């Protein structure tokens, strides 16, 4: 218990600093609103800590199994045993259900509540309204599950099992949420795997091949001075033109800052770090697709390859990887890589673009929505990793009680769709980059033959000036 508490305390502190970094600073709030926001903040921090625990749970289990195999009689790792791992999985499943179905709905309704009409305003009135909304929401979800169970499996035994709230209803409902999370990961992860190259390209300094940074700095300085002169010459009454010019000036200043950073970077940072990181990303993505392809073959020839096929040898009895400790380390790296890619892909989708948190400018409602989204993705990550064959670790606790994991057609279709979508996203990404570089090398980039409208709007023409100038 002490170990679990210490691990969760560390995750809670880290989650608190992350949320306060993005949370909008309160200007002048009344005491009641301040208390409500503080309670919602604590609940959101708890949910984010549970999400981080769900992400770290599978890598922690894999590395613990390898440590127990390497040092079976070591006195200092006696606390690391199978009962601890099973307990952590059960706690992660319990807290995930608690946050998803109780704490986060309570935080949202509590934040939006004002108290029923006719009652005295205050914290008690808002809590009463929140509890009533939670009861109505629970009845609504219960009715939806009953209707879905009647449509899918109209059996007396299955209908009676819904009366068992703790042993069947909540795991069944969590199984549906996990399936939705896996489908969301199926959309986000391939997009994120291709988007990671762009993100790392923005964070790192690119090599200066066939580029004159001094000339680009001179051009961007002229653009900045031209926009500044236009901004000074416009009357303050023309608000629309002033706002547009200020946006253009911010973009030009951002480009100038990037050019200054590239100019100050050392030669090894420009010519060694960037290619090495790109090659590493390509290798990790290729290994992920290769493992999924091998898992598809295993599914076709071996029934034990199913996520719900066998119970497994247990913690500390046998290695989970063919290559031992090295293979386990590779699995952990791939799991973290898939999680980061899924988050990047989630915020890259058009539907969730406006959902991206901004530093010191994110409302509490948006923070709650982001915490719920991260919780769904992190809870589905162990299931997706086992379904795709990234790891052979059998899910423990309620994580392994999902009925759809035993459906051969669902699992096979999931693997096929992931492999196809990831391959298509990568092919489109790299062919687009090669096409743009070829056009630039041939001097045809001024014809704007690229299919990406953003590039044609932001890239300068041959004389270094944009269209608007």
Backbone torsions as a table, in degrees:
resi	resn	phi	psi	omega
1	UNK	NA	-40.6	-179.9
2	UNK	-63.6	-38.2	-179.5
3	UNK	-66.3	-44.9	178.6
4	UNK	-61.6	-41.0	-179.6
5	UNK	-65.4	-41.4	179.3
6	UNK	-65.0	-43.1	179.2
7	UNK	-62.3	-43.7	-178.7
8	UNK	-69.6	-34.6	178.7
9	UNK	-62.7	-41.3	177.4
10	UNK	-63.3	-44.9	179.2
11	UNK	-64.0	-37.4	-179.9
12	UNK	-65.6	-42.5	-179.6
13	UNK	-64.6	-44.4	178.7
14	UNK	-63.3	-41.6	179.2
15	UNK	-64.5	-37.3	179.6
16	UNK	-63.5	-43.4	178.9
17	UNK	-66.8	-34.9	178.7
18	UNK	-66.3	-45.8	-178.1
19	UNK	-68.0	-43.0	179.4
20	UNK	-65.9	-22.3	176.3
21	UNK	-68.9	-35.1	-177.1
22	UNK	-98.7	-19.6	-175.5
23	UNK	-66.4	139.2	177.9
24	UNK	-68.4	132.0	-179.9
25	UNK	-72.3	130.9	-179.3
26	UNK	-70.9	133.7	-180.0
27	UNK	-79.5	-82.6	177.2
28	UNK	-137.0	99.7	-177.6
29	UNK	-109.8	155.1	173.8
30	UNK	-72.8	165.0	-177.4
31	UNK	-61.9	-39.7	-178.2
32	UNK	-64.9	-46.9	178.9
33	UNK	-65.4	-35.1	178.6
34	UNK	-65.0	-40.3	178.4
35	UNK	-65.6	-42.3	179.0
36	UNK	-62.8	-44.6	178.7
37	UNK	-64.7	-36.0	179.7
38	UNK	-68.0	-41.1	178.0
39	UNK	-65.5	-42.9	177.7
40	UNK	-63.5	-36.1	177.5
41	UNK	-63.9	-43.8	179.9
42	UNK	-65.2	-40.1	178.5
43	UNK	-67.3	-39.0	177.4
44	UNK	-66.7	-38.4	177.2
45	UNK	-64.3	-41.3	177.0
46	UNK	-60.9	-43.1	180.0
47	UNK	-65.1	-42.4	178.9
48	UNK	-65.5	-35.8	176.2
49	UNK	-65.5	-39.9	176.0
50	UNK	-63.9	-38.8	177.7
51	UNK	-62.4	-44.2	177.8
52	UNK	-63.5	-38.2	177.1
53	UNK	-64.6	-38.1	178.0
54	UNK	-66.4	-33.8	177.6
55	UNK	-69.9	-43.8	-176.4
56	UNK	-78.1	-11.9	-172.7
57	UNK	-65.5	-47.7	-178.3
58	UNK	-66.2	-48.2	175.2
59	UNK	-59.9	-38.4	178.6
60	UNK	-63.6	-39.5	179.0
61	UNK	-66.5	-40.7	-178.7
62	UNK	-65.6	-47.1	-178.4
63	UNK	-69.5	-32.3	177.2
64	UNK	-65.4	-39.7	178.6
65	UNK	-62.3	-41.6	179.9
66	UNK	-69.8	-35.8	178.0
67	UNK	-66.7	-41.4	178.3
68	UNK	-65.1	-33.0	176.5
69	UNK	-71.3	-36.3	-177.5
70	UNK	-77.5	-36.5	-177.9
71	UNK	-128.7	74.8	-175.0
72	UNK	-70.4	-29.0	-175.0
73	UNK	-110.4	14.3	-177.9
74	UNK	-73.2	131.7	-176.0
75	UNK	-69.4	-33.7	-173.0
76	UNK	-77.0	-8.9	178.8
77	UNK	-118.8	22.1	177.6
78	UNK	-65.8	-26.2	178.7
79	UNK	-69.0	-20.5	-178.4
80	UNK	-89.1	91.5	-175.8
81	UNK	-133.8	179.0	-177.2
82	UNK	-66.0	-34.4	-180.0
83	UNK	-65.7	-36.5	177.1
84	UNK	-64.6	-44.0	-179.2
85	UNK	-64.4	-45.2	177.4
86	UNK	-61.4	-40.9	178.9
87	UNK	-64.0	-39.0	178.2
88	UNK	-65.2	-39.7	178.5
89	UNK	-65.2	-42.1	179.0
90	UNK	-66.2	-39.7	178.0
91	UNK	-66.7	-39.8	178.4
92	UNK	-63.1	-41.1	178.3
93	UNK	-66.8	-41.8	-179.9
94	UNK	-64.7	-47.2	-178.8
95	UNK	-68.5	-32.4	177.2
96	UNK	-64.7	-43.6	175.3
97	UNK	-62.5	-42.3	-178.6
98	UNK	-63.1	-45.1	-179.6
99	UNK	-69.0	-40.4	-173.8
100	UNK	-72.5	-37.3	-173.0
101	UNK	-105.9	-13.3	-177.1
102	UNK	-124.1	-60.5	-169.2
103	UNK	-68.1	-47.6	-177.8
104	UNK	-69.3	-43.1	171.6
105	UNK	-59.8	-39.2	177.5
106	UNK	-62.3	-44.0	-179.7
107	UNK	-62.7	-40.8	-179.1
108	UNK	-68.2	-49.6	-179.1
109	UNK	-66.9	-35.4	178.5
110	UNK	-66.4	-36.0	179.1
111	UNK	-70.6	-34.2	-177.5
112	UNK	-92.1	-8.8	-174.5
113	UNK	-76.5	154.5	175.8
114	UNK	-131.1	-6.8	-176.1
115	UNK	96.2	146.3	-179.7
116	UNK	-68.4	151.2	178.3
117	UNK	-66.7	137.4	-179.4
118	UNK	95.9	-14.9	177.7
119	UNK	-97.4	156.8	178.2
120	UNK	-69.0	130.6	-178.4
121	UNK	-68.2	144.2	178.6
122	UNK	158.6	-175.0	-177.9
123	UNK	-65.6	-39.5	-179.1
124	UNK	-63.4	-41.5	178.7
125	UNK	-63.8	-38.9	179.5
126	UNK	-70.4	-36.8	176.7
127	UNK	-66.0	-41.2	178.8
128	UNK	-61.8	-44.8	178.0
129	UNK	-63.3	-39.9	179.7
130	UNK	-63.8	-43.5	179.5
131	UNK	-64.1	-39.9	177.7
132	UNK	-63.4	-41.8	178.3
133	UNK	-64.7	-36.6	177.6
134	UNK	-66.3	-40.2	178.4
135	UNK	-63.8	-43.6	178.3
136	UNK	-63.8	-39.3	178.2
137	UNK	-65.5	-40.5	178.6
138	UNK	-63.9	-41.0	177.3
139	UNK	-64.7	-38.0	178.3
140	UNK	-64.6	-46.0	179.5
141	UNK	-65.7	-39.9	177.5
142	UNK	-60.5	-42.7	177.8
143	UNK	-64.7	-39.7	178.8
144	UNK	-63.8	-42.7	179.6
145	UNK	-65.4	-39.4	177.9
146	UNK	-62.2	-44.9	179.2
147	UNK	-63.7	-42.6	179.4
148	UNK	-64.6	-40.2	178.3
149	UNK	-65.5	-36.4	179.1
150	UNK	-69.7	-34.3	-179.8
151	UNK	-76.3	-37.8	-174.9
152	UNK	-85.9	-48.7	-175.5
153	UNK	-136.5	88.9	-177.6
154	UNK	-84.7	73.1	-177.6
155	UNK	-123.3	141.7	-178.3
156	UNK	-64.1	-37.0	-179.5
157	UNK	-66.3	-41.9	-179.9
158	UNK	-68.6	-34.4	177.9
159	UNK	-70.2	-39.0	178.4
160	UNK	-68.6	-29.9	-179.8
161	UNK	-67.2	-21.0	178.0
162	UNK	-68.4	-19.2	176.4
163	UNK	-68.6	-24.5	178.8
164	UNK	-81.0	93.1	-171.4
165	UNK	-65.7	-42.3	-171.7
166	UNK	-83.9	-41.6	-173.4
167	UNK	-86.1	-22.7	-177.0
168	UNK	-126.2	-47.5	-169.9
169	UNK	-64.0	-52.3	-179.2
170	UNK	-65.2	-44.8	174.6
171	UNK	-61.6	-36.2	178.3
172	UNK	-66.4	-43.0	178.5
173	UNK	-66.1	-41.4	178.1
174	UNK	-66.5	-30.5	175.3
175	UNK	-64.6	-40.4	177.3
176	UNK	-65.1	-42.4	177.7
177	UNK	-63.8	-39.3	178.9
178	UNK	-65.1	-38.8	176.6
179	UNK	-63.8	-40.6	176.0
180	UNK	-64.3	-39.3	177.0
181	UNK	-64.3	-39.4	177.5
182	UNK	-66.3	-37.2	175.7
183	UNK	-66.8	-37.4	175.8
184	UNK	-66.0	-39.7	175.0
185	UNK	-64.1	-33.2	177.9
186	UNK	-63.4	-30.7	176.7
187	UNK	-83.4	-40.4	-172.1
188	UNK	-78.7	-42.0	-171.2
189	UNK	-65.1	-47.3	176.3
190	UNK	-59.7	-39.6	177.4
191	UNK	-65.4	-41.5	179.7
192	UNK	-66.9	-35.7	178.6
193	UNK	-62.5	-37.9	176.5
194	UNK	-79.2	-30.8	-179.3
195	UNK	-74.4	-23.1	-178.5
196	UNK	-60.0	-33.4	178.9
197	UNK	-64.9	-39.8	178.1
198	UNK	-68.8	-41.6	-179.1
199	UNK	-64.1	-46.7	178.5
200	UNK	-66.4	-32.5	175.3
201	UNK	-64.7	-30.7	176.6
202	UNK	-77.5	-29.9	-179.1
203	UNK	-81.9	-31.9	-177.1
204	UNK	-98.7	166.2	178.7
205	UNK	-91.9	123.2	-177.5
206	UNK	-79.6	153.1	176.3
207	UNK	-64.4	143.7	179.1
208	UNK	-94.7	77.5	179.1
209	UNK	-100.0	122.3	-179.9
210	UNK	56.9	35.2	178.2
211	UNK	-128.0	143.7	176.3
212	UNK	-112.8	100.8	-176.8
213	UNK	-67.5	-32.1	179.1
214	UNK	-65.4	-39.8	178.7
215	UNK	-67.3	-40.9	178.2
216	UNK	-65.6	-36.9	176.3
217	UNK	-64.2	-39.5	178.3
218	UNK	-64.7	-41.6	-179.5
219	UNK	-66.8	-44.9	-177.2
220	UNK	-68.6	-29.9	175.4
221	UNK	-67.9	-39.8	176.1
222	UNK	-63.1	-40.9	177.8
223	UNK	-62.6	-42.7	179.7
224	UNK	-63.0	-42.8	179.3
225	UNK	-66.5	-37.7	179.9
226	UNK	-65.3	-44.4	179.4
227	UNK	-66.6	-37.4	179.7
228	UNK	-65.5	-39.2	177.5
229	UNK	-65.5	-41.6	177.6
230	UNK	-64.3	-37.7	179.8
231	UNK	-67.4	-36.9	179.0
232	UNK	-73.5	-26.2	-177.7
233	UNK	-85.6	-14.5	-179.0
234	UNK	-83.6	139.1	177.1
235	UNK	-67.0	146.7	-179.2
236	UNK	-67.6	-13.7	179.4
237	UNK	-75.3	-23.5	179.5
238	UNK	-85.4	83.8	-172.3
239	UNK	-70.3	-37.8	-175.8
240	UNK	-64.3	-48.4	-179.8
241	UNK	-65.1	-34.8	178.9
242	UNK	-64.1	-43.0	179.6
243	UNK	-65.1	-41.5	179.3
244	UNK	-63.7	-43.2	179.4
245	UNK	-67.3	-35.1	177.4
246	UNK	-65.9	-36.4	176.6
247	UNK	-65.8	-43.6	177.8
248	UNK	-62.6	-38.8	179.3
249	UNK	-65.2	-38.7	177.6
250	UNK	-64.4	-40.5	177.8
251	UNK	-63.3	-43.2	-179.9
252	UNK	-65.5	-40.5	177.6
253	UNK	-64.3	-36.9	177.6
254	UNK	-64.4	-42.8	177.1
255	UNK	-63.2	-39.7	179.6
256	UNK	-64.8	-39.5	177.5
257	UNK	-63.3	-41.3	178.0
258	UNK	-64.4	-40.3	178.1
259	UNK	-65.6	-39.2	177.2
260	UNK	-64.0	-38.4	177.9
261	UNK	-65.5	-41.6	178.1
262	UNK	-65.8	-35.4	-178.8
263	UNK	-71.1	-34.3	-179.1
264	UNK	-81.7	-16.0	-177.7
265	UNK	-65.9	148.1	179.4
266	UNK	-75.6	167.8	-176.6
267	UNK	-67.1	-39.9	-179.1
268	UNK	-69.0	-32.0	177.8
269	UNK	-68.3	-36.6	-179.2
270	UNK	-76.9	-42.5	-169.1
271	UNK	-100.7	-8.9	-177.2
272	UNK	-119.1	-48.3	-174.3
273	UNK	-66.0	-47.8	-177.1
274	UNK	-61.5	-50.5	177.3
275	UNK	-62.6	-36.2	-179.2
276	UNK	-65.0	-42.3	179.8
277	UNK	-66.9	-40.7	179.3
278	UNK	-64.0	-41.3	178.3
279	UNK	-65.8	-39.8	179.1
280	UNK	-63.7	-42.1	177.4
281	UNK	-63.4	-40.4	179.0
282	UNK	-65.0	-39.0	179.2
283	UNK	-66.3	-45.2	-179.9
284	UNK	-63.2	-41.5	178.6
285	UNK	-65.8	-41.6	179.5
286	UNK	-64.7	-40.0	178.5
287	UNK	-65.0	-39.4	178.7
288	UNK	-61.1	-46.8	179.6
289	UNK	-65.3	-38.4	179.5
290	UNK	-65.2	-42.0	178.4
291	UNK	-64.2	-38.0	177.5
292	UNK	-65.5	-40.8	178.2
293	UNK	-63.8	-40.8	176.7
294	UNK	-66.3	-36.0	178.6
295	UNK	-65.8	-34.0	176.2
296	UNK	-63.3	-41.0	177.3
297	UNK	-65.7	-40.5	178.2
298	UNK	-63.0	-38.8	179.2
299	UNK	-63.5	-33.1	-177.8
300	UNK	-77.0	-24.6	-174.3
301	UNK	-115.1	-14.6	-174.1
302	UNK	-138.2	125.7	-179.6
303	UNK	-73.4	-25.9	-179.0
304	UNK	-72.1	-9.5	177.3
305	UNK	-74.9	-11.2	177.6
306	UNK	-65.1	145.2	179.0
307	UNK	-59.2	-25.6	179.8
308	UNK	-110.8	30.2	-173.6
309	UNK	-81.1	-49.5	-174.8
310	UNK	-134.5	161.9	-179.1
311	UNK	-80.0	-16.4	178.0
312	UNK	87.2	161.0	-177.7
313	UNK	-77.3	-14.1	-177.6
314	UNK	98.9	166.5	-177.1
315	UNK	-75.2	128.1	175.4
316	UNK	80.6	8.9	-179.4
317	UNK	-101.5	-32.7	-178.9
318	UNK	-153.4	152.9	179.6
319	UNK	-72.2	143.4	-179.7
320	UNK	-86.0	-10.2	-177.5
321	UNK	-121.3	149.4	178.5
322	UNK	-66.6	-32.7	-176.6
323	UNK	-98.8	18.0	173.7
324	UNK	70.0	-136.7	-175.3
325	UNK	-64.4	-36.5	179.6
326	UNK	-65.4	-42.9	177.9
327	UNK	-65.2	-37.4	177.3
328	UNK	-65.4	-40.4	177.0
329	UNK	-63.1	-39.0	177.4
330	UNK	-64.5	-39.7	177.7
331	UNK	-62.6	-41.8	179.6
332	UNK	-63.6	-43.0	178.8
333	UNK	-61.7	-42.4	-179.6
334	UNK	-66.9	-36.8	179.4
335	UNK	-64.2	-46.6	177.5
336	UNK	-64.7	-37.4	179.2
337	UNK	-64.5	-41.2	177.8
338	UNK	-66.2	-37.6	179.6
339	UNK	-66.6	-45.5	178.1
340	UNK	-62.9	-41.5	179.5
341	UNK	-64.7	-38.6	179.5
342	UNK	-65.6	-39.2	178.3
343	UNK	-66.7	-43.1	177.5
344	UNK	-62.4	-43.3	178.3
345	UNK	-66.9	-33.8	179.2
346	UNK	-61.9	-46.1	-179.8
347	UNK	-80.9	-7.6	176.2
348	UNK	-88.5	-18.8	177.6
349	UNK	-66.8	143.3	-175.6
350	UNK	-62.4	-33.5	-177.2
351	UNK	-68.1	-26.2	-176.7
352	UNK	-112.4	14.0	-179.1
353	UNK	-63.3	-43.5	-180.0
354	UNK	-75.9	-2.9	-179.6
355	UNK	-87.8	-6.9	-175.2
356	UNK	-67.7	127.6	178.8
357	UNK	-71.2	145.4	178.7
358	UNK	-118.8	146.2	-175.7
359	UNK	-63.0	125.9	177.7
360	UNK	58.6	19.4	-178.1
361	UNK	-146.7	40.7	179.8
362	UNK	-120.7	123.6	-179.8
363	UNK	-69.0	161.0	-178.8
364	UNK	-66.5	-34.3	177.8
365	UNK	-63.6	-42.7	178.9
366	UNK	-68.0	-33.9	176.6
367	UNK	-64.0	-41.4	177.9
368	UNK	-62.2	-44.5	178.1
369	UNK	-62.0	-39.8	177.7
370	UNK	-66.7	-39.4	179.0
371	UNK	-64.5	-40.5	177.1
372	UNK	-64.2	-42.6	179.9
373	UNK	-63.5	-44.8	178.9
374	UNK	-64.6	-36.5	178.6
375	UNK	-64.8	-42.9	178.9
376	UNK	-64.3	-42.7	179.6
377	UNK	-66.7	-44.0	-177.8
378	UNK	-69.3	-34.6	178.1
379	UNK	-69.9	-30.5	179.4
380	UNK	-85.2	-13.3	-177.8
381	UNK	-62.1	-47.5	176.9
382	UNK	-60.5	-36.8	179.2
383	UNK	-67.1	-42.8	178.9
384	UNK	-65.2	-41.3	-179.9
385	UNK	-62.2	-39.8	178.0
386	UNK	-72.4	-37.8	-179.2
387	UNK	-67.5	-38.2	-179.3
388	UNK	-82.3	-6.5	179.7
389	UNK	80.5	16.5	176.2
390	UNK	-64.2	-35.7	176.3
391	UNK	-136.0	154.8	176.2
392	UNK	-100.8	9.9	-179.1
393	UNK	-69.9	123.5	180.0
394	UNK	-77.2	132.2	-176.7
395	UNK	-65.6	139.2	-177.5
396	UNK	-108.3	162.9	177.2
397	UNK	65.4	-149.2	-179.0
398	UNK	-71.6	-12.6	177.0
399	UNK	-64.5	-26.7	-178.3
400	UNK	-100.9	12.5	-177.0
401	UNK	-102.0	19.1	-179.1
402	UNK	-80.6	126.0	-175.6
403	UNK	-66.7	-34.5	-175.2
404	UNK	-72.0	-12.4	177.1
405	UNK	-68.6	-20.2	178.4
406	UNK	-91.2	0.4	178.6
407	UNK	-87.2	114.8	-175.5
408	UNK	-63.2	-41.1	-175.0
409	UNK	-69.9	-37.4	177.7
410	UNK	-65.6	-46.0	-178.7
411	UNK	-65.0	-43.6	179.9
412	UNK	-65.7	-42.9	178.8
413	UNK	-63.6	-37.6	178.8
414	UNK	-63.1	-44.3	178.3
415	UNK	-64.2	-43.6	179.9
416	UNK	-63.5	-44.9	-179.8
417	UNK	-64.4	-39.7	179.3
418	UNK	-63.8	-45.8	-179.4
419	UNK	-64.3	-43.5	-178.0
420	UNK	-67.5	-46.4	-177.9
421	UNK	-66.1	-39.9	178.3
422	UNK	-65.1	-42.9	179.1
423	UNK	-63.4	-43.4	179.6
424	UNK	-64.3	-41.7	179.0
425	UNK	-64.3	-41.1	179.5
426	UNK	-69.0	-41.4	178.8
427	UNK	-62.7	-44.6	178.6
428	UNK	-63.7	-39.5	-179.6
429	UNK	-64.1	-48.4	-174.6
430	UNK	-76.5	-35.0	177.0
431	UNK	-67.3	-34.7	177.3
432	UNK	-66.0	-43.5	179.5
433	UNK	-64.7	-42.8	179.3
434	UNK	-64.8	-40.5	-180.0
435	UNK	-63.7	-41.8	179.3
436	UNK	-66.4	-40.2	179.0
437	UNK	-67.7	-37.4	177.0
438	UNK	-64.8	-42.6	177.7
439	UNK	-63.4	-39.1	178.9
440	UNK	-67.8	-39.6	-180.0
441	UNK	-66.9	-34.5	179.8
442	UNK	-85.2	-2.7	179.9
443	UNK	76.8	18.7	-178.3
444	UNK	-99.2	6.7	-177.8
445	UNK	-68.0	-20.8	178.9
446	UNK	-71.5	-14.7	177.9
447	UNK	-81.7	-8.5	178.3
448	UNK	56.9	53.9	177.9
449	UNK	-84.5	-4.1	-179.0
450	UNK	-72.2	146.1	178.7
451	UNK	-81.8	-8.8	-177.1
452	UNK	-88.4	112.1	-178.3
453	UNK	-66.8	-27.1	-179.4
454	UNK	-67.2	-38.2	-179.7
455	UNK	-66.3	-39.6	-179.0
456	UNK	-69.1	-22.3	179.9
457	UNK	-85.4	-33.7	-170.4
458	UNK	-100.9	-24.0	-176.1
459	UNK	-78.2	139.6	178.5
460	UNK	-74.4	157.7	179.5
461	UNK	-82.6	-168.4	-172.7
462	UNK	-64.9	-34.8	179.6
463	UNK	-85.1	3.8	174.4
464	UNK	90.3	-2.3	-178.4
465	UNK	-107.9	150.5	179.2
466	UNK	-80.6	169.2	-179.8
467	UNK	-59.1	-39.6	-173.3
468	UNK	-66.4	-21.6	-179.4
469	UNK	-92.4	NA	NA
